[in-house]
Amino acid sequence: MAMSKRRETRFEVVVEQGGKPNIDGVFDDEKAATERANYLLRLAKFPVVRVVRITGSGREETVFQKSSSGGGTLTTISPITDANLCTDVLQVFSFDSRMTLLRLLRGYWDDQGVVPCEQLHRYYPLRYFEREALLFNPAVSRLASIQAPMLGLKPHERYDQIIRLFTALKDLAQKADTLAPFDQALMRGGIAGLLLAAVDRPVEERDRIVSHAVGSLLEPHRDWGAKLSAVLRLHQEGDGENTRLVDEFAAEIVDGREPIRALIGYSPDLGSAILALLATLRGDLDDRLPHTEPLLALSNAIGGGGFVQTREAVLRRIRGGLDGLTPLTRTGAGSDARAFQAIVDGMIAFDGFMGGPAMAETLTRRGKTVWATGGIDLPFADTVMRLAGRHGTAAGRLGYLLDLGASAYGHHKISFVIQRVAEEFNRVKSAAELAAPGVSVQEVRDGLGRRLRAAGIPRALADGLIAKIATIPDEQRVSVAGTGVPPGQRLGDAGMAAGGMAAGGMEVMTVDVYNPPPAGARLTLRYQGRTVVLPDAGAEIVIGRAADCGIVLDHASASRRHAAVRLGDGGGVLEDLSRNGTRLSREGGESRLLKQGDVAALSGRGEIIIGSLDLGEHPARIAWEITGR
């Protein structure tokens, strides 16, 4: 009965753009529909917004209509060169397919204030989208031209297949009410409850079920910050499947210019906005600055590790900002150059820059213009040398050069790139210079071989370069700039050499490699009468101002996530995550100041000191001790 009542009378909010009507939403009561219509008018994106009452007999009556001065910009498809292939309608609901649609129709989603998981299940938006001449036909044609070669078809044959998939998608949308119990399971029990409710359904239906439930959760939220907050509230740390799904939906929300603008909130210029996004990726966004609460929540989530897709989405937005012509600051070329240098330093990873070949190309292109003199761009070779010089290690310089060679832009200058790679290799004295601590020689060989081939380095030269890799000594003290360790992925992880996040700046980090403690060792921390014991390898505790830290500090100079202490198979480790540094004092008087990204071995006993006397603080002194059980 509830379903029939819902269909008796409904209120459609219809907007006009480019002379074409498009349903923004369907509501059960007139008040909610009118509120939505007024909100759309305030956005000034559409020339006409109206509310249409539709009775059970199909009679339509316009009950609200107003015009605005907006709507002057036409929405078209975005240029894409790859697309996830679907041969069955249920595959349309997968994350990769949703991201393809998101990239292809970026302007449309931004205008609508929705993401694909919200609209793929709604019949009326799909029906009206089909009538959008500037979007639907070009979008299908673009997908057909990309996907036809994958299937050995002609583009018009793939076009017909996609049209049939879209028809099947509309048919499923008309039956979407049957998924309501799963929406309720998500509301009651989170993602774990949703997956439990769907356990008896075929595996191929899971993406449809999950995306419908999350889409229903997002639908009432009309601004990007509220959407992101709703998704992040579903996150349960320590649950790999939960983190993967939350990561995917968060990436779907943030991968766009308008969502990122809304999440950053106030920012005086593009350079400051990009630096805020880099801090978000590090999980160290300063909550004392005027950032939005959703962006702070995103920073906390990424800082916990596992948000791979969201990190990539944020990196794409950073690249999008650098790809444009917008100045980084409002105060001239000198300020632009300083802002760019800060961004470059913030993107340093162990083996290059975050973002891989695409980011290497973007930084090189922007560097040529930012470092221009007298209105003449800096030459390509000089730009590459300057960017490579920001790295303090051979691994970083080689990684950047190989990424640049793998990009379309660098490939045109491949002879110069090959020369620089060979020269850099000739200066390498030890394999340890090319390996993150904890990475095996074979992993270094394999990863380097792949990157040399991707960069177009001639095989004979590549084989010769790989042959230079010798056995990594068991005991080594390696200095690297910008660790490239993303929060949640620690030094010693096997995947470290594949790339990661810079801790920011060109500070030199010293990694102490040490003799393992006795079997069964445990690490004990004591602070203000509280004792915390880390009894197992892999255990970790974070120290900082955030309420969810294992040891919470009340110091203005402390970062929200200031330092991490963990016990690994190789012993105790302290890693500084902060802006202001952490002092490590060992028993016997040895003292050392760690800066952001520095990692130090812990053995015996000593103190971790956090705080600034210059600010009138009494520094926090956290005692540590490593003992046997």
N, C-alpha and C positions, 0 to 999 in steps of 0.2 A: 504493500500500500504506500510505503514511503516513496518508492520509486515513481509510482504513477502520480503522486501528489507533486513531486518535484517537476514532473514534466507537464503538469497542468498549466502552470504559469511560471514563466521565467523571464528574467530581465537581462538582455544582452547589452554590454557596453561596446559600442561600435565607433571606431575612429576612421577618419578618411586621410589618406596620404597618397599624393600623386593622382588624385581623382578616383582612387579605388577604396572601397570599404574593407575594413578588417576588424574582426571580432577580437577585442582585447580580453574579455572575460564574460562569464555567464554566472548570474547570481539568482538566489532564491527570493530576495526581497528588494524592493525598489530603493530603499534607503542606502543599502550597501552599494548598489549599482550607481546611484547618484554620487555618493562619496568618491567612488573610483573615477567617475567621469570628471568631477571637479579637480581631483588630483592630476589627471592627465592634462587638463586645461592649464593648470599651474606650470606644468613642465614646458608648455608652449612648443611641443614637438609636432602637433597635429592641427591643421586648420579647422577641422570640425570634429566635435565629440558629441555623441548622442546616446541616449538610453532607449532601447526598444523593448516594449512589453510584448511577449508572444504567448498567446493562449493555447490551450490544449487542442483547439481546432486549427491552429496554425495561423490565426489572425495576428497581424503585426500592427502595433501602434507606437509611434514615437512619443515618449512622455517627457523627454528632456533633450534639448539640442542647443549647443552654444558654439561660437566660433572663437578662435584665437588668432594671434598674429604669427604663430609658429608654423611648422610644417613645410618650410621652404626647401629643406634638403631631401633629395631623393635617396632612398635606400637601395643599394645594389649588392650583388654578390662580391665576395673578396677573392683575390687571386690565390689559388692553392695549387700545389703541384703533386700532392699525394692524397689518397683517400682510402679509408678502410673499406674493404670489399665485403658486401653483404649478398648472399644468395638466398637467404630466408628472412622473412619479415621479423622474426624474433631476434635476429642478429642486429637489427637497427637499434635495439635498446642497450647494446653493449657500450662500455666506456669509450672504446676507440671510435665507434660509429658516432656517438654523441659529440665527441671532440671534433670529428670531421665536419659535422653539421655546424658546430659552434664556430669553427674557423671560416667555413664557407659563407655563413650567413651572419657574421659578427655584427654588422650594423643593424640587422633586423632584431637580433636578440637584445642588443643594447636599447633600441627604441622601445621594444616591448617590455623591457625590465624583467625578462625571464631567461631561463636556460633551457636547453632541449629536454631535460628530464621532466620539466613541467608541462610542455606542450605536446610531446609525442603521444600522450594519452588522451588528449582533448580533441573531440571531433570537430567542434565549430572552428577553433583556430586553424586546424588542418584544412578544413574546407575553404576557409577564406584565404589562407596562404596559397592554396592552389590557384586562386583567381588573381594573385599578384603577378602581373605580367612581367614586371622588372626583376622579379626574384625567382619564381617557380621554374619557368622554362630555362632561363640561363643556368640556374643551379643544377637542374637535371642534366642539361647538356654538358656542363663542366664535369660532373661526376661520370657521365657516360664516356667522355673523351679520355679521362684518366683510367677508368676501370676496364674499358673494352680490351686493351692489349693484355690485361691480366687473364682474361677469359678466352682470348683468341677470337674475339668477335669484332664486328664493325661497330662504330659508335652508335648508329641508329638502332642496331639490335640491342645493345646494352641500354639505350634510352628507353626502349619499349619494356625491358625487364624492370627498370627502375620505376616506371609508371605503374606497373603491376604491383610492385612492392608497396608503393604509396597507397594504392587502392586497398591492399590488404591491411596496411597500417590504419587507414580510416575505419575499416571494418572492426579491427581490434579496439579502436578508440570508442566505438559505439557500445562495446561490451565491457568497458573499463570498470563499470560499477561492480562487477563480480570480484574485483580485487580489493574492495573496501575492507574486508576482514584483515587483510595484510597491513593496510594502513593503520588499523586499530592496534594490531600487534606491535607495530613500530612505536606507536604512541605509548603503549603500556610497558613494553619490555625492551625498548631500544633495538639496536641492530641484532643483538643476540636473540631477542624475542621474535623479531621478524624472520630471521633465518630458521629458527625452530618451527615457526608456523608454516614455513614453506618447505620443510624437510621432505614431505611426501610428494611434492610436485616435481615434474621432470626437470632435470638440470638445465635444459635449454630454455626453460621459462623463467629462470631465476632473475636474469637481468631485467626482464619486463616487470616482475613482481617488485624487485627492490627499487627500481627507478620510479615506478608508480607511487610507492609508499613515500619515498623521499620527495618526489615532485608534489605530492599532496601536502607534505609537511611544509614545503617552501611556498606553496601557492598563496597563503594569506599574507606573506611578507613581501611588501612591494619595493623595498629598497635593498640594495646589495649588502649592506652591513648586517641587516636583520637576517637575510638569507644565510650568510656565512656563519653568523652566531648560532642559528638554528642547527646547522650541520655540525659545527664543532661541539655542540652540547651532546651529540651522540657518541663522541669519542671516548673510548675506554682504553687507557694505556695498558700495555701488556697483552692485548688481544690483537694478534697479527691480522686476522681477517677483518676485524672492526676497523683497525687503522687503515688497511688498504681501501676499504669502501669509503670511509670518511675522507681519505686523501683524494679519491677520485671525484667525489662530489664537490669538495672544496676547490679542486683544480678547475672543475667546470664553471664554478662561480667566479673565480678571480681572473680567469684567462680572458680579459677584455679591458679595453681602455677605460670605459665608463665605470665598470666595477672597481678598478684600481684607483681611479680618481676619488670615488666615493669612500673607499676604505682608508686612503691616506688622509683625507680631510684637508685641513689647511696645510699648505706648503708654499713658501715664498717663491720657489722657482723649481725648474725641472731637476736640477742637480740635487737639491735637497730631497725631492721626492724619490729619486733613484737611491740616494744614500739611505733613506728610510726603508726602502724595500730590501736593500742589502742587509741592514740591521735586522729586518724581519726574518730573512733567510738564516741569519746566524742565531736566531732565537734570543737576541739581545736588544730588542727595541726599547729605547729609554722611555719609561712610563712617566717621566717628569716633563716630557715634551708634549705638545698638543696633538697627539695622535688619537685616532678613534679607538674605542674599546674593542671593536671587532678586529682591527689590525693588531692590537696588543694580544688578543686571544689567538690570532693566527701565529704570531711570533712565538708564543708559548707552545703551541702545538708543534710547530716545525722544530723548535728547540728540543723537543722530546724525541725526535728522530722518526723515521718511517714515512714522512710525507714527501715521497719522491716525485709524484705527479704534480703536487702543488708547487714544489720548488721549481720544477721545470716550467710551470705556467708563469710563475713570478719572473723567472729569468727571461721568458719570452717577452713579458711586458717591459722589463728593463731594456732588452734589446730593441723593442719597438720605440722606446723613448730616445735611445741613442741613434737609431737609424734616421730619425727625422732631422729637420733643419732648425728646430727650436733651440735657441741658446740655452745653455745650462744655467746661466745666472742673468740678472738684469743689470749688471754693473760693468760690462765690458769684457774684452778679450782676455785680459789678465786674470780676471776672476773665473772666466770659463775654463782657462787652462788649469787653474788650481783645483777647481771642482772636478774636472776630468781626471786629474792625477789622483784625487782622493777616491774616485769611483774605481779607477784602474787598480789601485792598491787594495781596495776592498774586495776585488774580484779575484785576487791571486789565490790559486790553489797549488797543491804540491806539484802537480804535473801540467801546469798551464793556467789558463783562466777558466773560471766557471762558465759553463754554457757551450763548451766545445767549439767546433769549427765555425758555427754561425756567429758566436760571440767574438771569436778571434777576428773574423772579417769585420764585424761591426765596430769593434774597438779600433781596428786599423783605419777604417774609413773615417771615423770620427776624429781620430788622432791627427790625420792629415790636415783637417780643417781647423781643429782647435789649436794646433801648434803652427798654424800658418804665420808667415811674417810678410808684412808689406802687401797683404792681399794675395799672396802666392802660397798655395798649399805646400806643406812640408813634403818632400819627395818620399815615395813609397819606402825606399831602403832606409832612409833616416827614421821614418816613423816606426818601422819594424825594429830597428836597433834600439830605439828609445823605449818601446813597449817591452821588448825582451829584457832590457836592462832593469826594468822594475822588479824582475825576479832575482832573488839572491842565490838561486841554485841552478845547476845544470838541468835538473829534471824539469824545473819550471820553464826555463828558456826553451829547451827542446820541445816540451809539450806545446807551448804557444806556437812555435815554428811549424810543428807537424799539423796542428789544428788549422793554422793558416793555409798550409799547403793543401789540406783536404777541402778547403772552401773554394767556391767558384772564383772568388776574387783573387785568392792567393795562387790558384792554379795558373792564372795568366802570367804570374811572375815566378813560375816554379823553378827556373834556373837559379834565381837569386836565393830562393828558399833552400834548395838543395845545397848550395854553397855554404850557407849559414849553418845548416844542420851538420854538414861534414866538419866544418871548423869547430863547432861546439863539441862534437863527439871527440875530436882530437885532443881537446883539453880535459876530457873525463879521465880521471886517474883510478877510479874505483867504481865497481858496480853499485856500491852503497850510495853513491851520489844520485843514482837513478831510481832507487827503491825506497818507498816509504817503510819505516820500521815495521817488521812483522810480515812483510810480503816476501814470498819465496822467489828464488832466482828464476824458476821456471815461469812463474806468473809475470815477472818482469820481462823475460824473453818473449812470451806469447803476446803480452800487451803491446810491447814495443814493436814487434813484428807487424801486428795488425795496423798500428798507427803509421808505420813507415810505408806500408802498402797503400793505405788510404790517402796518404799525402802525395803519392805518385813518385816516391823515391825509387830510382832504378834498382832493379833486383840485385845486381852485383854489389852496388854500394850498400844496399840495405843488409845483405848477408854479411858484408864486412863489418858494418856497424854493430850488428847483433853479436858478432863473434867477439867484440870487445868486452862483452859482459862476462865478468869472472865471478868466482864464488864470493859471496858476501861474507866477510869475516864474522865470526860469532860475536865478538865484542867490538862495538863501534860507537863512536860519538859523532852524531851527524847534525850539522846546523842547516836548517831550512828556513826560508822566509814564507810566512803565510802558510800555515799547515795544510790548508785545504780540507780540514776535518769537519764535516758537518756535525751539528749537535746530534747525538745519538749514534754516531759512527766514529769509533775511537781509534787512535793509533794502535796498530796491531791487527785491525780487521783486515781480512784477506782482500776485500774489495777496495781498499784505500787507493791503490795505484790507478784505478779506473777514473779517478777525479772526484772532487768534492767541493766543499765550500771553504773559502778563505775566512780566517778569523779577522782579517782586515789589516790594512797598513803594511809597511815593509819591515816591521819589527822582526828581529832575528830570534827564532825559537831554537832552543837547545834541547834535544831529546837525550836523556840519560839512559843508556843501556846498562843493565846491572845484572849481578848474579841473582838467580831465583832464591827466594826464601825457602826455609825448610818446608817439606810437605805438611799440609794441615795448618799453615800460618793463617792468622786472622789480623785484621786491622781495626784498631779501636780509636774512636774519636771522643774527646771530652770537651764540653763547653757549657759554662754556667750551671754546673751540677748535673748535666745530662750526659749520659754515656751512650754512644752508638757503636755497635760492633758489626763489622762486615766480615762474615765468616766464610764466604764462598768466593771462588774465582768468578769474576764477572759482575759481582755486586758493586753498586755505586750509590753515592749520596751526593746531592748537589747542595751547595752553600750559597745563600743569597737573600735578597729582600722579599722575593715572591713567597706567598703564603704556602705554596705547595713544595717548597724546598725542605730537604731533610733537616737542615739546620738553618733557622731563620734569623737574619741579622736586622737590627734596627739602626742602620748607619746610612746617612745620606750619600756617602761616597761609594757604597756597595751597589753593585749591579743586581738586577732581579735574579739572574743566574750568574753568580760571581765566579764560582770555582766548582770543579767536580773532583771528588776523591773516589777512587775505585781500587778494588783488589783483583788483579789478574793472575794468570798462571806465572807471569814473570815477576810478580811482586806488587807493592803499592804504587800508585801513580796519583799525582796532583796535576790537574790541568787548569790553567787560568782562562776564564771565559769573559773577563771583565774589560771595562774601559780604563780603570784606574790602577790595575795591577794587584798582585798578591805577594806578600813576603813570606818566604819559607825559611824558617830558622831550625837548624838541626842541633841535636845535642852535641855539645862541644864548642858551640859558638859560631859555626859556619852559617852564614846568612846569604840569601839570594832573593832578588826581586824578580818575580815572573811577570811578564807582560802578556797581553791578549794572544792566546794561541800557544804559549809556552807550556811544555810538559816536563815534569820533573819526577824522578824516582823517589820513593819514600822507603826508608829502611831504618831500623832502630826506632828512635823516638825524636820528637821535636814539636814545633808549633807552626801553625798556619796563621798568619797575622793579616787582618783585613781592617782598613780604616785609615783616616787621615788626621794627623795631629794638626795640620794647617787649618782644618775645618773645626777645630776644637773638639774632635771626637776622641774617645778613649778606644783605641783599636781593639777589635775582637781578637782574642787569642785562643785558637782551637788546638788543643793538644792532640797529637797522634802517637800511636805506638803500634809496632808490628811484632807480634809474638807467636809462639806455637800454641796449639790448642791445650 
